Amino acid sequence: MDGLLFVPARGNALGAFSVRTARPGAGQDRVGLAFTSEERLHAALGGTQRWIRLSRPALMALLRPLGIEDIRLDPLYVGPEVPAVVLPDERPVLTGVWRHAQWLPDEVW
């Protein structure tokens, strides 16, 4: 392992980029996002998500001026809190293939 993480990023026509951030729940502080593999990044964010390779210290150096002190490593979902659902005990709970949740755009938060 070379110590570099896969960090979701956005680019512009001039070649500049910005790393993506998210909020783990309504009213919570923004966090940085990083993944240990390209496959995990694409499973969480979709196959078209662009990324850059950064070390943890380099990512923190980009995030600290924004007031972000936390990085979520390999998150499956970061977005609005999902309300809990109470199921009656007499009904069976269906299980199936594990699917990763698709993230909402940062602008939603």
Jmol script that loads the backbone (N, CA, C; Angstrom):
load data "model"
ATOM      1  N   MET A   1       0.850  -1.176   0.000  1.00  0.00           N
ATOM      2  CA  MET A   1       0.000   0.000   0.000  1.00  0.00           C
ATOM      3  C   MET A   1       0.893   1.235   0.000  1.00  0.00           C
ATOM      4  N   ASP A   2       0.647   2.148  -0.910  1.00  0.00           N
ATOM      5  CA  ASP A   2       1.490   3.334  -1.028  1.00  0.00           C
ATOM      6  C   ASP A   2       1.029   4.485  -0.146  1.00  0.00           C
ATOM      7  N   GLY A   3      -0.050   4.301   0.609  1.00  0.00           N
ATOM      8  CA  GLY A   3      -0.518   5.351   1.505  1.00  0.00           C
ATOM      9  C   GLY A   3      -1.386   6.401   0.839  1.00  0.00           C
ATOM     10  N   LEU A   4      -1.598   6.283  -0.461  1.00  0.00           N
ATOM     11  CA  LEU A   4      -2.448   7.248  -1.154  1.00  0.00           C
ATOM     12  C   LEU A   4      -3.892   6.776  -1.147  1.00  0.00           C
ATOM     13  N   LEU A   5      -4.799   7.722  -0.969  1.00  0.00           N
ATOM     14  CA  LEU A   5      -6.227   7.435  -0.951  1.00  0.00           C
ATOM     15  C   LEU A   5      -6.859   7.884  -2.258  1.00  0.00           C
ATOM     16  N   PHE A   6      -8.013   7.336  -2.571  1.00  0.00           N
ATOM     17  CA  PHE A   6      -8.819   7.757  -3.710  1.00  0.00           C
ATOM     18  C   PHE A   6      -9.816   8.782  -3.177  1.00  0.00           C
ATOM     19  N   VAL A   7      -9.684  10.022  -3.618  1.00  0.00           N
ATOM     20  CA  VAL A   7     -10.483  11.123  -3.093  1.00  0.00           C
ATOM     21  C   VAL A   7     -11.403  11.637  -4.196  1.00  0.00           C
ATOM     22  N   PRO A   8     -12.725  11.606  -3.986  1.00  0.00           N
ATOM     23  CA  PRO A   8     -13.643  12.125  -5.001  1.00  0.00           C
ATOM     24  C   PRO A   8     -13.391  13.608  -5.238  1.00  0.00           C
ATOM     25  N   ALA A   9     -13.385  13.986  -6.524  1.00  0.00           N
ATOM     26  CA  ALA A   9     -13.059  15.369  -6.874  1.00  0.00           C
ATOM     27  C   ALA A   9     -13.923  15.829  -8.032  1.00  0.00           C
ATOM     28  N   ARG A  10     -13.975  17.144  -8.159  1.00  0.00           N
ATOM     29  CA  ARG A  10     -14.640  17.782  -9.299  1.00  0.00           C
ATOM     30  C   ARG A  10     -13.594  18.618 -10.005  1.00  0.00           C
ATOM     31  N   GLY A  11     -13.661  18.622 -11.316  1.00  0.00           N
ATOM     32  CA  GLY A  11     -12.737  19.439 -12.091  1.00  0.00           C
ATOM     33  C   GLY A  11     -13.488  20.485 -12.881  1.00  0.00           C
ATOM     34  N   ASN A  12     -12.743  21.478 -13.394  1.00  0.00           N
ATOM     35  CA  ASN A  12     -13.366  22.468 -14.268  1.00  0.00           C
ATOM     36  C   ASN A  12     -12.624  22.499 -15.596  1.00  0.00           C
ATOM     37  N   ALA A  13     -13.062  23.329 -16.501  1.00  0.00           N
ATOM     38  CA  ALA A  13     -12.484  23.378 -17.847  1.00  0.00           C
ATOM     39  C   ALA A  13     -11.035  23.851 -17.842  1.00  0.00           C
ATOM     40  N   LEU A  14     -10.605  24.542 -16.796  1.00  0.00           N
ATOM     41  CA  LEU A  14      -9.235  25.047 -16.723  1.00  0.00           C
ATOM     42  C   LEU A  14      -8.274  24.046 -16.094  1.00  0.00           C
ATOM     43  N   GLY A  15      -8.780  22.905 -15.669  1.00  0.00           N
ATOM     44  CA  GLY A  15      -7.935  21.886 -15.077  1.00  0.00           C
ATOM     45  C   GLY A  15      -7.812  21.960 -13.562  1.00  0.00           C
ATOM     46  N   ALA A  16      -8.470  22.920 -12.947  1.00  0.00           N
ATOM     47  CA  ALA A  16      -8.461  23.013 -11.485  1.00  0.00           C
ATOM     48  C   ALA A  16      -9.421  21.967 -10.916  1.00  0.00           C
ATOM     49  N   PHE A  17      -9.197  21.580  -9.682  1.00  0.00           N
ATOM     50  CA  PHE A  17     -10.085  20.595  -9.065  1.00  0.00           C
ATOM     51  C   PHE A  17     -10.422  21.029  -7.650  1.00  0.00           C
ATOM     52  N   SER A  18     -11.491  20.444  -7.129  1.00  0.00           N
ATOM     53  CA  SER A  18     -11.843  20.588  -5.718  1.00  0.00           C
ATOM     54  C   SER A  18     -12.269  19.221  -5.219  1.00  0.00           C
ATOM     55  N   VAL A  19     -11.929  18.934  -3.970  1.00  0.00           N
ATOM     56  CA  VAL A  19     -12.322  17.649  -3.401  1.00  0.00           C
ATOM     57  C   VAL A  19     -13.759  17.754  -2.914  1.00  0.00           C
ATOM     58  N   ARG A  20     -14.469  16.652  -2.986  1.00  0.00           N
ATOM     59  CA  ARG A  20     -15.861  16.638  -2.535  1.00  0.00           C
ATOM     60  C   ARG A  20     -15.919  16.466  -1.037  1.00  0.00           C
ATOM     61  N   THR A  21     -16.898  17.123  -0.441  1.00  0.00           N
ATOM     62  CA  THR A  21     -17.185  16.964   0.975  1.00  0.00           C
ATOM     63  C   THR A  21     -18.648  16.599   1.117  1.00  0.00           C
ATOM     64  N   ALA A  22     -19.030  16.206   2.316  1.00  0.00           N
ATOM     65  CA  ALA A  22     -20.425  15.826   2.556  1.00  0.00           C
ATOM     66  C   ALA A  22     -20.759  16.099   4.013  1.00  0.00           C
ATOM     67  N   ARG A  23     -22.021  15.989   4.334  1.00  0.00           N
ATOM     68  CA  ARG A  23     -22.490  16.086   5.719  1.00  0.00           C
ATOM     69  C   ARG A  23     -23.061  14.718   6.107  1.00  0.00           C
ATOM     70  N   PRO A  24     -22.631  14.162   7.235  1.00  0.00           N
ATOM     71  CA  PRO A  24     -23.138  12.849   7.638  1.00  0.00           C
ATOM     72  C   PRO A  24     -24.583  12.874   8.104  1.00  0.00           C
ATOM     73  N   GLY A  25     -25.140  14.030   8.368  1.00  0.00           N
ATOM     74  CA  GLY A  25     -26.533  14.132   8.791  1.00  0.00           C
ATOM     75  C   GLY A  25     -26.946  15.582   8.819  1.00  0.00           C
ATOM     76  N   ALA A  26     -28.226  15.807   8.881  1.00  0.00           N
ATOM     77  CA  ALA A  26     -28.739  17.170   8.900  1.00  0.00           C
ATOM     78  C   ALA A  26     -28.176  17.936  10.089  1.00  0.00           C
ATOM     79  N   GLY A  27     -27.640  19.128   9.821  1.00  0.00           N
ATOM     80  CA  GLY A  27     -27.109  19.971  10.871  1.00  0.00           C
ATOM     81  C   GLY A  27     -25.720  19.600  11.364  1.00  0.00           C
ATOM     82  N   GLN A  28     -25.129  18.555  10.829  1.00  0.00           N
ATOM     83  CA  GLN A  28     -23.795  18.143  11.256  1.00  0.00           C
ATOM     84  C   GLN A  28     -22.733  18.817  10.397  1.00  0.00           C
ATOM     85  N   ASP A  29     -21.522  18.896  10.923  1.00  0.00           N
ATOM     86  CA  ASP A  29     -20.414  19.519  10.214  1.00  0.00           C
ATOM     87  C   ASP A  29     -20.006  18.695   8.993  1.00  0.00           C
ATOM     88  N   ARG A  30     -19.481  19.397   7.977  1.00  0.00           N
ATOM     89  CA  ARG A  30     -18.995  18.711   6.785  1.00  0.00           C
ATOM     90  C   ARG A  30     -17.788  17.837   7.121  1.00  0.00           C
ATOM     91  N   VAL A  31     -17.618  16.778   6.345  1.00  0.00           N
ATOM     92  CA  VAL A  31     -16.487  15.865   6.484  1.00  0.00           C
ATOM     93  C   VAL A  31     -15.839  15.677   5.120  1.00  0.00           C
ATOM     94  N   GLY A  32     -14.567  15.305   5.138  1.00  0.00           N
ATOM     95  CA  GLY A  32     -13.882  14.931   3.917  1.00  0.00           C
ATOM     96  C   GLY A  32     -14.207  13.485   3.580  1.00  0.00           C
ATOM     97  N   LEU A  33     -14.059  13.121   2.327  1.00  0.00           N
ATOM     98  CA  LEU A  33     -14.350  11.767   1.868  1.00  0.00           C
ATOM     99  C   LEU A  33     -13.097  11.161   1.254  1.00  0.00           C
ATOM    100  N   ALA A  34     -12.830   9.897   1.554  1.00  0.00           N
ATOM    101  CA  ALA A  34     -11.684   9.203   0.971  1.00  0.00           C
ATOM    102  C   ALA A  34     -11.984   7.711   0.932  1.00  0.00           C
ATOM    103  N   PHE A  35     -11.381   7.035  -0.027  1.00  0.00           N
ATOM    104  CA  PHE A  35     -11.604   5.609  -0.214  1.00  0.00           C
ATOM    105  C   PHE A  35     -10.274   4.892  -0.373  1.00  0.00           C
ATOM    106  N   THR A  36     -10.234   3.633   0.042  1.00  0.00           N
ATOM    107  CA  THR A  36      -9.005   2.851  -0.044  1.00  0.00           C
ATOM    108  C   THR A  36      -8.827   2.189  -1.402  1.00  0.00           C
ATOM    109  N   SER A  37      -9.860   2.203  -2.240  1.00  0.00           N
ATOM    110  CA  SER A  37      -9.736   1.629  -3.583  1.00  0.00           C
ATOM    111  C   SER A  37     -10.692   2.339  -4.538  1.00  0.00           C
ATOM    112  N   GLU A  38     -10.368   2.273  -5.802  1.00  0.00           N
ATOM    113  CA  GLU A  38     -11.234   2.855  -6.824  1.00  0.00           C
ATOM    114  C   GLU A  38     -12.578   2.136  -6.848  1.00  0.00           C
ATOM    115  N   GLU A  39     -12.560   0.830  -6.624  1.00  0.00           N
ATOM    116  CA  GLU A  39     -13.801   0.053  -6.625  1.00  0.00           C
ATOM    117  C   GLU A  39     -14.748   0.525  -5.524  1.00  0.00           C
ATOM    118  N   ARG A  40     -14.221   0.794  -4.326  1.00  0.00           N
ATOM    119  CA  ARG A  40     -15.066   1.253  -3.225  1.00  0.00           C
ATOM    120  C   ARG A  40     -15.628   2.643  -3.515  1.00  0.00           C
ATOM    121  N   LEU A  41     -14.811   3.499  -4.110  1.00  0.00           N
ATOM    122  CA  LEU A  41     -15.282   4.833  -4.468  1.00  0.00           C
ATOM    123  C   LEU A  41     -16.428   4.739  -5.463  1.00  0.00           C
ATOM    124  N   HIS A  42     -16.263   3.925  -6.496  1.00  0.00           N
ATOM    125  CA  HIS A  42     -17.306   3.806  -7.519  1.00  0.00           C
ATOM    126  C   HIS A  42     -18.550   3.092  -6.990  1.00  0.00           C
ATOM    127  N   ALA A  43     -18.381   2.160  -6.049  1.00  0.00           N
ATOM    128  CA  ALA A  43     -19.542   1.488  -5.458  1.00  0.00           C
ATOM    129  C   ALA A  43     -20.395   2.483  -4.670  1.00  0.00           C
ATOM    130  N   ALA A  44     -19.753   3.446  -4.025  1.00  0.00           N
ATOM    131  CA  ALA A  44     -20.486   4.413  -3.206  1.00  0.00           C
ATOM    132  C   ALA A  44     -21.002   5.595  -4.012  1.00  0.00           C
ATOM    133  N   LEU A  45     -20.220   6.049  -5.002  1.00  0.00           N
ATOM    134  CA  LEU A  45     -20.548   7.287  -5.703  1.00  0.00           C
ATOM    135  C   LEU A  45     -20.929   7.101  -7.165  1.00  0.00           C
ATOM    136  N   GLY A  46     -20.808   5.913  -7.676  1.00  0.00           N
ATOM    137  CA  GLY A  46     -21.134   5.676  -9.075  1.00  0.00           C
ATOM    138  C   GLY A  46     -19.889   5.657  -9.948  1.00  0.00           C
ATOM    139  N   GLY A  47     -20.004   5.002 -11.076  1.00  0.00           N
ATOM    140  CA  GLY A  47     -18.878   4.794 -11.973  1.00  0.00           C
ATOM    141  C   GLY A  47     -18.358   6.029 -12.666  1.00  0.00           C
ATOM    142  N   THR A  48     -19.102   7.119 -12.665  1.00  0.00           N
ATOM    143  CA  THR A  48     -18.654   8.329 -13.352  1.00  0.00           C
ATOM    144  C   THR A  48     -17.969   9.328 -12.424  1.00  0.00           C
ATOM    145  N   GLN A  49     -17.908   9.011 -11.129  1.00  0.00           N
ATOM    146  CA  GLN A  49     -17.277   9.930 -10.183  1.00  0.00           C
ATOM    147  C   GLN A  49     -15.779  10.026 -10.466  1.00  0.00           C
ATOM    148  N   ARG A  50     -15.279  11.238 -10.646  1.00  0.00           N
ATOM    149  CA  ARG A  50     -13.856  11.474 -10.859  1.00  0.00           C
ATOM    150  C   ARG A  50     -13.142  11.468  -9.515  1.00  0.00           C
ATOM    151  N   TRP A  51     -11.854  11.180  -9.528  1.00  0.00           N
ATOM    152  CA  TRP A  51     -11.099  11.098  -8.290  1.00  0.00           C
ATOM    153  C   TRP A  51      -9.654  11.510  -8.516  1.00  0.00           C
ATOM    154  N   ILE A  52      -8.974  11.805  -7.416  1.00  0.00           N
ATOM    155  CA  ILE A  52      -7.541  12.069  -7.425  1.00  0.00           C
ATOM    156  C   ILE A  52      -6.919  11.239  -6.311  1.00  0.00           C
ATOM    157  N   ARG A  53      -5.619  11.014  -6.396  1.00  0.00           N
ATOM    158  CA  ARG A  53      -4.908  10.280  -5.347  1.00  0.00           C
ATOM    159  C   ARG A  53      -4.220  11.289  -4.437  1.00  0.00           C
ATOM    160  N   LEU A  54      -4.498  11.211  -3.151  1.00  0.00           N
ATOM    161  CA  LEU A  54      -3.892  12.087  -2.159  1.00  0.00           C
ATOM    162  C   LEU A  54      -3.554  11.283  -0.904  1.00  0.00           C
ATOM    163  N   SER A  55      -2.519  11.701  -0.204  1.00  0.00           N
ATOM    164  CA  SER A  55      -2.243  11.124   1.109  1.00  0.00           C
ATOM    165  C   SER A  55      -3.204  11.760   2.116  1.00  0.00           C
ATOM    166  N   ARG A  56      -3.354  11.138   3.267  1.00  0.00           N
ATOM    167  CA  ARG A  56      -4.218  11.695   4.313  1.00  0.00           C
ATOM    168  C   ARG A  56      -3.733  13.090   4.734  1.00  0.00           C
ATOM    169  N   PRO A  57      -2.405  13.309   4.951  1.00  0.00           N
ATOM    170  CA  PRO A  57      -1.966  14.664   5.318  1.00  0.00           C
ATOM    171  C   PRO A  57      -2.263  15.703   4.227  1.00  0.00           C
ATOM    172  N   ALA A  58      -2.109  15.334   2.967  1.00  0.00           N
ATOM    173  CA  ALA A  58      -2.400  16.287   1.884  1.00  0.00           C
ATOM    174  C   ALA A  58      -3.887  16.620   1.843  1.00  0.00           C
ATOM    175  N   LEU A  59      -4.742  15.624   2.034  1.00  0.00           N
ATOM    176  CA  LEU A  59      -6.189  15.874   2.054  1.00  0.00           C
ATOM    177  C   LEU A  59      -6.553  16.779   3.232  1.00  0.00           C
ATOM    178  N   MET A  60      -5.976  16.515   4.399  1.00  0.00           N
ATOM    179  CA  MET A  60      -6.259  17.364   5.563  1.00  0.00           C
ATOM    180  C   MET A  60      -5.778  18.795   5.320  1.00  0.00           C
ATOM    181  N   ALA A  61      -4.661  18.964   4.619  1.00  0.00           N
ATOM    182  CA  ALA A  61      -4.160  20.302   4.319  1.00  0.00           C
ATOM    183  C   ALA A  61      -5.137  21.074   3.432  1.00  0.00           C
ATOM    184  N   LEU A  62      -5.864  20.370   2.565  1.00  0.00           N
ATOM    185  CA  LEU A  62      -6.878  21.014   1.730  1.00  0.00           C
ATOM    186  C   LEU A  62      -8.160  21.315   2.518  1.00  0.00           C
ATOM    187  N   LEU A  63      -8.479  20.470   3.487  1.00  0.00           N
ATOM    188  CA  LEU A  63      -9.743  20.594   4.210  1.00  0.00           C
ATOM    189  C   LEU A  63      -9.693  21.541   5.404  1.00  0.00           C
ATOM    190  N   ARG A  64      -8.565  21.631   6.077  1.00  0.00           N
ATOM    191  CA  ARG A  64      -8.483  22.463   7.294  1.00  0.00           C
ATOM    192  C   ARG A  64      -8.847  23.926   7.059  1.00  0.00           C
ATOM    193  N   PRO A  65      -8.420  24.562   5.950  1.00  0.00           N
ATOM    194  CA  PRO A  65      -8.838  25.957   5.748  1.00  0.00           C
ATOM    195  C   PRO A  65     -10.354  26.125   5.623  1.00  0.00           C
ATOM    196  N   LEU A  66     -11.056  25.039   5.316  1.00  0.00           N
ATOM    197  CA  LEU A  66     -12.520  25.072   5.229  1.00  0.00           C
ATOM    198  C   LEU A  66     -13.173  24.761   6.570  1.00  0.00           C
ATOM    199  N   GLY A  67     -12.354  24.513   7.584  1.00  0.00           N
ATOM    200  CA  GLY A  67     -12.877  24.181   8.904  1.00  0.00           C
ATOM    201  C   GLY A  67     -13.254  22.721   9.059  1.00  0.00           C
ATOM    202  N   ILE A  68     -12.807  21.878   8.156  1.00  0.00           N
ATOM    203  CA  ILE A  68     -13.130  20.446   8.196  1.00  0.00           C
ATOM    204  C   ILE A  68     -11.983  19.707   8.872  1.00  0.00           C
ATOM    205  N   GLU A  69     -12.309  18.959   9.924  1.00  0.00           N
ATOM    206  CA  GLU A  69     -11.294  18.255  10.708  1.00  0.00           C
ATOM    207  C   GLU A  69     -11.453  16.736  10.667  1.00  0.00           C
ATOM    208  N   ASP A  70     -12.451  16.232   9.952  1.00  0.00           N
ATOM    209  CA  ASP A  70     -12.753  14.801   9.964  1.00  0.00           C
ATOM    210  C   ASP A  70     -12.791  14.270   8.535  1.00  0.00           C
ATOM    211  N   ILE A  71     -12.244  13.072   8.353  1.00  0.00           N
ATOM    212  CA  ILE A  71     -12.305  12.378   7.055  1.00  0.00           C
ATOM    213  C   ILE A  71     -13.037  11.070   7.274  1.00  0.00           C
ATOM    214  N   ARG A  72     -14.014  10.797   6.436  1.00  0.00           N
ATOM    215  CA  ARG A  72     -14.709   9.504   6.458  1.00  0.00           C
ATOM    216  C   ARG A  72     -14.032   8.592   5.443  1.00  0.00           C
ATOM    217  N   LEU A  73     -13.502   7.480   5.911  1.00  0.00           N
ATOM    218  CA  LEU A  73     -12.803   6.526   5.063  1.00  0.00           C
ATOM    219  C   LEU A  73     -13.754   5.408   4.652  1.00  0.00           C
ATOM    220  N   ASP A  74     -13.871   5.178   3.359  1.00  0.00           N
ATOM    221  CA  ASP A  74     -14.743   4.147   2.783  1.00  0.00           C
ATOM    222  C   ASP A  74     -16.193   4.241   3.262  1.00  0.00           C
ATOM    223  N   PRO A  75     -16.791   5.437   3.251  1.00  0.00           N
ATOM    224  CA  PRO A  75     -18.201   5.530   3.661  1.00  0.00           C
ATOM    225  C   PRO A  75     -19.106   4.890   2.608  1.00  0.00           C
ATOM    226  N   LEU A  76     -20.186   4.279   3.051  1.00  0.00           N
ATOM    227  CA  LEU A  76     -21.167   3.720   2.123  1.00  0.00           C
ATOM    228  C   LEU A  76     -22.216   4.750   1.764  1.00  0.00           C
ATOM    229  N   TYR A  77     -22.532   5.633   2.719  1.00  0.00           N
ATOM    230  CA  TYR A  77     -23.547   6.649   2.479  1.00  0.00           C
ATOM    231  C   TYR A  77     -23.295   7.821   3.405  1.00  0.00           C
ATOM    232  N   VAL A  78     -23.270   9.009   2.862  1.00  0.00           N
ATOM    233  CA  VAL A  78     -23.197  10.231   3.661  1.00  0.00           C
ATOM    234  C   VAL A  78     -24.235  11.159   3.066  1.00  0.00           C
ATOM    235  N   GLY A  79     -25.257  11.464   3.803  1.00  0.00           N
ATOM    236  CA  GLY A  79     -26.306  12.325   3.294  1.00  0.00           C
ATOM    237  C   GLY A  79     -27.331  12.579   4.366  1.00  0.00           C
ATOM    238  N   PRO A  80     -28.493  13.060   3.956  1.00  0.00           N
ATOM    239  CA  PRO A  80     -29.552  13.313   4.929  1.00  0.00           C
ATOM    240  C   PRO A  80     -29.880  12.046   5.711  1.00  0.00           C
ATOM    241  N   GLU A  81     -30.195  12.225   6.986  1.00  0.00           N
ATOM    242  CA  GLU A  81     -30.530  11.077   7.812  1.00  0.00           C
ATOM    243  C   GLU A  81     -31.769  10.376   7.257  1.00  0.00           C
ATOM    244  N   VAL A  82     -31.726   9.065   7.256  1.00  0.00           N
ATOM    245  CA  VAL A  82     -32.848   8.260   6.772  1.00  0.00           C
ATOM    246  C   VAL A  82     -33.723   7.930   7.970  1.00  0.00           C
ATOM    247  N   PRO A  83     -35.020   8.225   7.891  1.00  0.00           N
ATOM    248  CA  PRO A  83     -35.876   7.939   9.049  1.00  0.00           C
ATOM    249  C   PRO A  83     -35.950   6.444   9.335  1.00  0.00           C
ATOM    250  N   ALA A  84     -36.013   6.113  10.606  1.00  0.00           N
ATOM    251  CA  ALA A  84     -36.134   4.714  11.019  1.00  0.00           C
ATOM    252  C   ALA A  84     -37.541   4.212  10.721  1.00  0.00           C
ATOM    253  N   VAL A  85     -37.635   2.961  10.342  1.00  0.00           N
ATOM    254  CA  VAL A  85     -38.924   2.348  10.055  1.00  0.00           C
ATOM    255  C   VAL A  85     -39.127   1.201  11.035  1.00  0.00           C
ATOM    256  N   VAL A  86     -40.254   1.193  11.702  1.00  0.00           N
ATOM    257  CA  VAL A  86     -40.573   0.120  12.640  1.00  0.00           C
ATOM    258  C   VAL A  86     -41.445  -0.883  11.908  1.00  0.00           C
ATOM    259  N   LEU A  87     -40.996  -2.133  11.876  1.00  0.00           N
ATOM    260  CA  LEU A  87     -41.755  -3.193  11.214  1.00  0.00           C
ATOM    261  C   LEU A  87     -42.464  -4.031  12.269  1.00  0.00           C
ATOM    262  N   PRO A  88     -43.717  -4.381  12.002  1.00  0.00           N
ATOM    263  CA  PRO A  88     -44.431  -5.269  12.937  1.00  0.00           C
ATOM    264  C   PRO A  88     -43.721  -6.622  13.024  1.00  0.00           C
ATOM    265  N   ASP A  89     -43.738  -7.213  14.194  1.00  0.00           N
ATOM    266  CA  ASP A  89     -43.046  -8.476  14.410  1.00  0.00           C
ATOM    267  C   ASP A  89     -43.620  -9.629  13.589  1.00  0.00           C
ATOM    268  N   GLU A  90     -44.883  -9.574  13.239  1.00  0.00           N
ATOM    269  CA  GLU A  90     -45.499 -10.700  12.540  1.00  0.00           C
ATOM    270  C   GLU A  90     -45.198 -10.730  11.039  1.00  0.00           C
ATOM    271  N   ARG A  91     -44.597  -9.687  10.496  1.00  0.00           N
ATOM    272  CA  ARG A  91     -44.306  -9.663   9.070  1.00  0.00           C
ATOM    273  C   ARG A  91     -42.859 -10.065   8.825  1.00  0.00           C
ATOM    274  N   PRO A  92     -42.609 -10.904   7.823  1.00  0.00           N
ATOM    275  CA  PRO A  92     -41.222 -11.279   7.527  1.00  0.00           C
ATOM    276  C   PRO A  92     -40.472 -10.091   6.914  1.00  0.00           C
ATOM    277  N   VAL A  93     -39.193 -10.025   7.188  1.00  0.00           N
ATOM    278  CA  VAL A  93     -38.343  -9.003   6.609  1.00  0.00           C
ATOM    279  C   VAL A  93     -37.606  -9.627   5.429  1.00  0.00           C
ATOM    280  N   LEU A  94     -37.758  -9.029   4.263  1.00  0.00           N
ATOM    281  CA  LEU A  94     -37.110  -9.561   3.073  1.00  0.00           C
ATOM    282  C   LEU A  94     -35.664  -9.090   3.022  1.00  0.00           C
ATOM    283  N   THR A  95     -34.774 -10.003   2.677  1.00  0.00           N
ATOM    284  CA  THR A  95     -33.372  -9.640   2.514  1.00  0.00           C
ATOM    285  C   THR A  95     -32.971  -9.950   1.090  1.00  0.00           C
ATOM    286  N   GLY A  96     -31.962  -9.296   0.628  1.00  0.00           N
ATOM    287  CA  GLY A  96     -31.521  -9.518  -0.743  1.00  0.00           C
ATOM    288  C   GLY A  96     -30.056  -9.166  -0.888  1.00  0.00           C
ATOM    289  N   VAL A  97     -29.657  -8.926  -2.105  1.00  0.00           N
ATOM    290  CA  VAL A  97     -28.284  -8.595  -2.409  1.00  0.00           C
ATOM    291  C   VAL A  97     -27.951  -7.227  -1.808  1.00  0.00           C
ATOM    292  N   TRP A  98     -26.772  -7.126  -1.186  1.00  0.00           N
ATOM    293  CA  TRP A  98     -26.322  -5.860  -0.608  1.00  0.00           C
ATOM    294  C   TRP A  98     -26.107  -4.854  -1.719  1.00  0.00           C
ATOM    295  N   ARG A  99     -26.671  -3.665  -1.559  1.00  0.00           N
ATOM    296  CA  ARG A  99     -26.470  -2.597  -2.538  1.00  0.00           C
ATOM    297  C   ARG A  99     -25.979  -1.356  -1.805  1.00  0.00           C
ATOM    298  N   HIS A 100     -25.054  -0.658  -2.428  1.00  0.00           N
ATOM    299  CA  HIS A 100     -24.560   0.582  -1.850  1.00  0.00           C
ATOM    300  C   HIS A 100     -25.512   1.706  -2.230  1.00  0.00           C
ATOM    301  N   ALA A 101     -25.754   2.598  -1.305  1.00  0.00           N
ATOM    302  CA  ALA A 101     -26.634   3.732  -1.568  1.00  0.00           C
ATOM    303  C   ALA A 101     -25.932   4.740  -2.477  1.00  0.00           C
ATOM    304  N   GLN A 102     -26.666   5.309  -3.385  1.00  0.00           N
ATOM    305  CA  GLN A 102     -26.131   6.364  -4.245  1.00  0.00           C
ATOM    306  C   GLN A 102     -26.161   7.676  -3.482  1.00  0.00           C
ATOM    307  N   TRP A 103     -25.116   8.451  -3.550  1.00  0.00           N
ATOM    308  CA  TRP A 103     -25.032   9.702  -2.811  1.00  0.00           C
ATOM    309  C   TRP A 103     -25.782  10.791  -3.536  1.00  0.00           C
ATOM    310  N   LEU A 104     -26.250  11.733  -2.785  1.00  0.00           N
ATOM    311  CA  LEU A 104     -26.876  12.916  -3.350  1.00  0.00           C
ATOM    312  C   LEU A 104     -25.799  13.959  -3.612  1.00  0.00           C
ATOM    313  N   PRO A 105     -26.017  14.839  -4.548  1.00  0.00           N
ATOM    314  CA  PRO A 105     -25.017  15.889  -4.828  1.00  0.00           C
ATOM    315  C   PRO A 105     -24.771  16.755  -3.603  1.00  0.00           C
ATOM    316  N   ASP A 106     -23.567  17.311  -3.489  1.00  0.00           N
ATOM    317  CA  ASP A 106     -23.216  18.161  -2.353  1.00  0.00           C
ATOM    318  C   ASP A 106     -24.162  19.348  -2.217  1.00  0.00           C
ATOM    319  N   GLU A 107     -24.690  19.850  -3.323  1.00  0.00           N
ATOM    320  CA  GLU A 107     -25.539  21.033  -3.276  1.00  0.00           C
ATOM    321  C   GLU A 107     -26.805  20.804  -2.457  1.00  0.00           C
ATOM    322  N   VAL A 108     -27.218  19.562  -2.272  1.00  0.00           N
ATOM    323  CA  VAL A 108     -28.415  19.263  -1.494  1.00  0.00           C
ATOM    324  C   VAL A 108     -28.223  19.687  -0.056  1.00  0.00           C
ATOM    325  N   TRP A 109     -27.003  19.578   0.453  1.00  0.00           N
ATOM    326  CA  TRP A 109     -26.733  19.912   1.845  1.00  0.00           C
ATOM    327  C   TRP A 109     -26.462  21.369   1.952  1.00  0.00           C
TER     328      TRP A 109
END
end "model"
wireframe off; spacefill off
backbone 0.3
color backbone group
